[in-house]
């Protein structure tokens, strides 16, 4: 019997890698990114664009570009101690091409984001170069697409002034790419380009200073087994990055040496260190949530979250617990999944510069996540490289499609919200915030609805008593109403919050001009002309007042211009001012009986203004859920001033809370009959449809 020959083992057929043509990938990424942000091209200049771009004459000359780097001109001349010469230079280039056509500036932002997406794709290829996977090219493309269409980036791309973070990221990614190339090929070219791009990243925004830590962490975690050897080989580039950081800080100090600190603008002005730390810690979980589930974004978060002064508060405990869990996860994954550990750590590290360790004017912002958000794509790539197989292909591609489509929709929608100031500002309606309240108040004030505007300004001041614009704008409301005594009180408060701000000085000039006190109007305009001659129409107003006949400028008996006292006071108006202030404070403190008592005194003192006081009495009763008394007072207010549409809006609110929806609708409609521009009544009526 013949011996059976053993079967020959067939070689296991290795699954071929499904490669993508890189040039095709670049085109796909560029086209998708452009398509998602195409609707931002029709956006106007909004929010800070008006001061940073439109009101900055230095960007109108390309010859000023070197002066942006020396500090002779630039951001610090407009909005404080910022040294960002690259950003100012791009505005100058935009102006040379487009002048003040916002289309061109938005196009620059979209192109910048496309470049960043392509750079990030290259960075991912280098980071995961050693990985073997059939679907590796698909995985890197998916990770890059997440960065491309992530809704958290809309602030950077759809808002012209948001480009600071975008440009910092451009050079940040470029420097990181050349560092990884230097790791493979330690040539002088790669070393110089790494340092050059890092420096230009710093010239775009200071938060790029985290790059050396990001690079060293990469070697410590991703190349953990070789790190001791790498320290010997790469001490030159590590040291050079640190030296560049120090030289930049020195240059920044020199450029900003003449800038006067404006302490009241710092977010934690007069707050202790414990409050600063604990309040900032609560932003970390929110930043993480916005990176994973980017809904509920705001264009400004000042005052959005209350301060925390005790570590025993739940929000503080939760933030500390979250950070400890994430750091624990990073330590746990260092050996098992180093890319996940690395991603978690760079999320924290890249946010450090915006945590108010060094005092800043901001609490938090979506744009601060632009660089940090790369952590999500790196985690996605690391996970898919392990679990994306032929068996999971349909599941992975299905989930990817759903996530990307959802992100695209959210981004496209959010872009449109940056179209105009009115649209942008109203996206924050119903959510707390100092700047958001001010801006919504401005919308109502511009429509002549001063009572609603004042409510929003006072809400802003309640969140932050150093709110210069809040005080100034309440002063403007009193000025328009002819109550110059109260106007002076608020404008003066605004002025002493920041004596370098042009806003209260210009408002003082307007107030004195309205009073017919030309000498004092001239005094404030001349003071303003020494440092902000182009502020609004101050120069034109100054020229017009100077051109007036001398007899109209109140000459004294010797023919010299008589300087008037700051304000003409009388006992009655002073009492009115004090009662208005204290009644509002009692209302805020929920001491409604005292507030009502003082409002009744005001009605006797100022019967011509009684409509507003009756309305405020109604608000006190409404807050106590005494809706009948509230409605009675709102009706008196409405009868006293037939144009007082807010009274009917408040009556509608009472009926709505009483669940009498038909009467609520009728009241809101009545408010809109009187004033079709009453936005609160519009929104309330829309809500009941």
C-alpha positions, 0 to 999 in steps of 0.5 A: 500500500502506497504511503499517502503523501502529506498535503502541501500547505497552500501559502496564505494569500495576503490581502492586497492593500487597497491603495488610493492615488494621492493626487485623487485624494488631494482633489477629493479633500479640496473639492469636499472642503470647498463645497462645505464652506462655499456658502460662507463666501456670501457672509458679511464682515461681522462682530470683531471684523468691524474693528480688526479689519474694516476699522484698521487703516494700516492694512490698506498699505502693503508697505506696512507689512514689515511694521507689523513684525516690528510692532509699529503697527498691528493688532495691539493698536486695535484690540489689546496686547496681541502680536500677530504680524502674519494675520495682519499681513494677510489682511493687507494682501486681501485689501490690496486685491479686494479692498473691503469686499468681504467675499475676498476675505472669506475666500482666503479663509476657505483656501486656508482651511483647504490647505490645512486639510491637505497638510493634515492628510500628509501629517496623518500619512507620516504619523501612521507610516509604519502601520500595515492595513488593507484599508489604510488609505481609506482610513487616513482619508476618513480621518482627514475628512472628519477634520475637513468638515467638523462643525467646530471649525466654522468659527475659524473659516466662516468668520474673517477674524477667526483666521488667526487660529487657522493660520497658526494651524497652517504653520503648526502642521507644516512644522510638524510635517517637517519634524517627522521628515527630519526624524526619517532624514535628519538634514539641515533642510528639514531642521530649518523648515521645521523651525521656520514654520514654527516661528511663523505659527507663533507669528500667527497666534501665541497658542502655537507655543505648544508645538515643542511639547506636542513633538516631544510627547510624540517621541516619548509616547509613539517612539517610547522604546527608543526615546532615550536614544532619540534624546541624544540624537535630537537634542539639537532640534528639541533645544532649537524649538525651545530657543525659538519659543524664548526668542519669540516671547522676547520679540513679542515683549519688545513689540508690545512694550508700549501697550498700556495694560487694560486690566478691566478687559481681562476675563478674571479681573479682580478674581482670585486664583482659586476662582480662576482655576476652578472656573476654567476647569469646567471648560475642559469637559465642554471642549471635549464634548464640542469635539465629539458632539459639536452642537450648541456652539456659541460665537462668544462664551463670556459669562456663559458658565458661572464662576466657581469659587469652591472646589466642593461645587458639583461643576468643579468636582465633575471637571476634576473627575473628568480630567483625572479619568482622561489622564488615567485613560492616557496612562492606561493606553500608553502601552496598549494603544499609544496613539490614543494616549498621545491624542488625549494628551495633546488635547489637553496640552494644546488647550493650555495656552487658552486656560487663562494661566496667563490672563486673557480677555476670553473665557473660551471659544470654538476657534480654540479647538481648531488645532486641538481637534486633530486629536479626534481624527488621530483616535479615529485613524488609530481605532480603524487601523485595528478594527477596519477589516473585510468583515467590518467594511460595511459597518465602518463605511456606513457609520462613517457616511452617517457621521460625515453627512451629519457634520456636513449638514451642521457645518453648512448650517452654522456657516449661514449663521455667521452671515450678518450681525443680526443673524449671528447675535440672535443665535445666542437668544435665550442663553447667558453671556455678557457679549451675547446679551450686549449684542442682542440689546444692540439689535433691539436698540437699533430698532428703537425698542429701548426698554428691551435693549436696557433689559439685555444690557443690565443682564450683561452687567449682572454677569460682569460688572466691568462690562464697559459697553453695557454701562455705556449703552444704558447711558445712551438709552437715557441720553436718547430719552433726554434723561441726561443726569442718568446718562451721565452716571452710566457713561461716566462709569463706563469711562472709568472702567477704561479711560483709553476706550473711545466709546464712552468718550464719544458718547460723552461728546454726543450727550453734551452736543444733545444738551447744547453744551458745545464746549464740553462736547468739543473737549471730549472730541478733542481728547478722542482725536489724540488717539482715535481720530477716525472713531465713528464720525468723531472727526466730522462732528469735531469739524462741524462743531468748530465751524459753528458761530462763536455766539452759539458756543456759549461765550462768556462776558469776556468773549472766552468760551465758557466751560460748563460743569460736567452736568447740571444737577437738581435734587429731583433728578438726583433722587430719580436716578438713585431710586431707578438704580435701587429699585432695579437692584431690589428687583434683581435681589428678589426684594419685590416689595421694596422694588414696588415701593420705590417704583411707586415713588418714581411714578409720583416724581416722574408721571411722564415716565410712569408707563415704564415704572408701571411696566416694572411693577408688573415685572415684579408681580409676574416674577412672584406669579401674581399674574392678575396684579401683573396684568393690571399694571401692564395694562396701565402702562399700555394705556399711559403710553399707547406705543409701549408694545412691550407691555402687551408682550409681557401681558402675553407672557402672563397669559402663557404662564397661566396656560391661557394660550388664546389670550397670550396669542392675542396679546402678542399680536397686539404688541406687534400691531403697535410695533411690528419690529418687536422681536420678543413678541415675534418669537413668543407668537411663533413659539405658540403656533 
